Amino acid sequence: MAYPIVELRQYTLHPGQRDVLIDLFDREFVETQEACGMTILGQFRDLDRPERFVWMRAFESMPARTEALQRFYGGPVWKAHAAAANATMVDVDDVLLLRPATPRPGFFLVGSRPTVGARQPAGLILATVCLLSEPVSPEFEAHFDHSVRPALTLAGGSPLACLSTEYAENTFPALPVRTGVHAFVWLTRLAGPAAIADHCGRTRDVLAGLTGEIQHLRLAPTGRSWLR
């Protein structure tokens, strides 16, 4: 499924508080957000930054996003747990607002989300963020789909989803998003750190041909992450 609006949220937390927030999030903030009209795609530990919690959620449209966020953050569940969640956080403003990109953008999430208490899966998600100097063009997307995607697939990491910056106004300003950023993002499922290192090594040259700064996020799904 190609979710029309996606947030990639990177939270910086106080030292030692990541597991505290993950336990709270996986227990209290998954089904309750979805009941308000959004889809929780995945929750992750950043392997390279121990104080970073990364998560993704999706919406059917920008108006639906506004309504869903108003419903959740004005509702009883957030009010009951906001103090505990906020106590773990240093910064929550590193947020990319994204939309599907390329002719094959979808996540294709299958099955059901694991229940509370599920074990953390062994595999990892590699999120690659390409920051450009100008908006993602149709020519960039065509080049990625025709030249970069085959190289990624040959190196064992076919993209699960491709996304680029959504420029619509953020109509829920209580939760800021990054502005003035032109991002192209793709997600890859790999077996573990060694597989990520091999994949990145084998694709370094082809990614060097992209006109943008490349950032890699090595993400370990939590026990309840649907994207895993």
N, C-alpha and C positions, 0 to 999 in steps of 0.2 A: 504493500500500500504506500502511495506517495502522499504523506501528510502535508497539507498545503502550507502550514506555518510551524516551524520548529525552533525552539530555544536550546542553545548549547550554553549551559550555565556552569561557570567555574567559581567555586567559593573558596576563599582563603579562610582557614579556621585557626583558632587558638591552638597552641601545641598540645597534643594529646587528646584533642576533642573530636577527631574525625570519626572514630568508632562510636562515640556517644551520639553524634548526629545521625550516623547511618542507622543505628539501632532505632532511634526515634523516627526517622524518616520511613524506614521499611515497615515499621509497625503502625504508624499513625497517618502518613501522608501519601500513601499510594492510592488505595481505593477511594479515599475521601476527596482527593483532587479529581479523580476520574468521575466521581459522582457529580462534580460541578461542571463537567463538560470538557475535560482535557484528557490526553493520553500520556501516561508516564512511560517513556520509551526505555530509559535505562539510568542506573545509578552506579557510580564507579569510584574506586580509589585510584588516584594518580600515582603510579609506581615511582615517579621521579620527584614528587613533591609531597612529603608525608603530611603536610597541612592543607592539602588541596582535595576537595570533594567536587566531583564533576557529575552533572546529571543533565538529562534531556527530557523535554516534554513537548507535546504537539497539540495543535488546535486546527479546527476545520476552516477557520478564516480569521482575519483580524478582528471583526466585530465579535465573533464567537470567543476569541481570546479575551477581549475586554470583559465580556459578561462572565466568563468562567473565573477569571482572576478576581473580579469583584465578589462573586459568590463565595469563593473559597476564603479569601483573605478577610472578608467581612463576616465569615461564618463561625460557628461554635468550635470547630476542631482547631482552626488556627488560633483562635483566641485562647483556647485551653492550653496550647503547647507553644505559643509564640515565644514566651519568655525563655523556656528551656532551649528552644532552637536558636534563638538570637544570641544566647549566652555562649554558644560554641563559635560564633562567627566574628571574623575581623572585617572581611570585605566580600560583598555579594554582587558587585557591579560589573564583573567581567562576564558579560552576556552577549552572545551573538544571536541576533534575530535572523532566521534563515528561511529559505523556501527551496523546494525541489529544483534540481538543475540536471541538465543533460536528458536525453530521451529515456534513460533507464535509471530513475532516481530512487526507487522505492526501497523500503526497509525489508519487506517480506518477513515480518515477524510471525512465527508460527507457534502453535501450541498455546498453553496457558502460562501465566506468570507463576513462578514458584511461590509457595506459601511462606508465611512468617516462620523463621527458623531454618529455612533451607540452607544447605551448605554452599559456600562460594564455589562457582565453577572453576575448572582448571584453565580454560582458555582466556585469552585477552582480546580487547578491542583496541585497534590502533586508529586514532583519530588524527588525520593529517589536515592541517589548516594552512592554506596558501593565501597570504595577505598580498593583495595587488595594489597598484598605485591608482587604478581606475576601476569602475564597475566591470563585473564579469560580462564579457561580450559573447554573442552567439558564436563568434569565431573561436574564442577560448574554449567554450564548451565542446564545440565540434572537434577541436584539436585534442582535448582530453579524451573524448569518447573514441576517436579513431586511432590515436597514437599512444596516449598514456595508459588508458584502461587495458589494452592488450598486454602492455609490458608489465603492469601490476599483476594481471592475472597469470602471466607466464612465471612471475616470481612468487606465485603461491598466495596472492592476496587480492582476489577480485573484489572491487568495492561493493559493500552492502548497500550504500546510499551515497548520493552526491547532492550537495546543498550549496547555495550561494546566498549572499546577503539579501534580506528583504528590507526595502527602503521605506516601507510604509511608516507613518508616524506612530510612535509608541503611545497608545491611548490609555495606558495604565502607568502614569509617570511615577507612582509609588515604587515601582520596580524598574530602575533604569536599564537601558540597553546601550551597548557601544554604538556611537555614531561616527560618521566619517571614516568607516572601515569598509573595505571591499574584500570580502572573504569568499573563498571557495573551499569547501570542506568535503572530505570523503572519509568513510568509515570502513574498516577492514577487520575481519575476524581471523585471528592467528592463534597457534597452539600455545605459545608462551614467549618468554623473553628471547630465547635463542632464535625462534622463528621470526620474531620482529626484527632482530638484528640482521638476520640473513636477508629478509625481505627488503629492509632499508638499504643494505649494502648493494643488493642486486638492482635496485631501482634508483640509486643515487644519480646516475648520469641522466636518466630520462627526466627526473624531477628537476635537475639543474637547468633543463631547457625551458621550464616554466618561468614566466616573468613575474616572480613574486617571492616573498620570504616564506620559507617552509618551516612549519612548526609541527612536531610529532608529539602526541599525547599517548602514552602507554597506559591503558586503562584496564583495571581489574574489576569486573562486574561484581556487585554485591550479591548476596544470596537471593535477593528478590528481583534483580534486574531482569527485565524482559529481553533486552538486547544483551546477549551473552554468547 
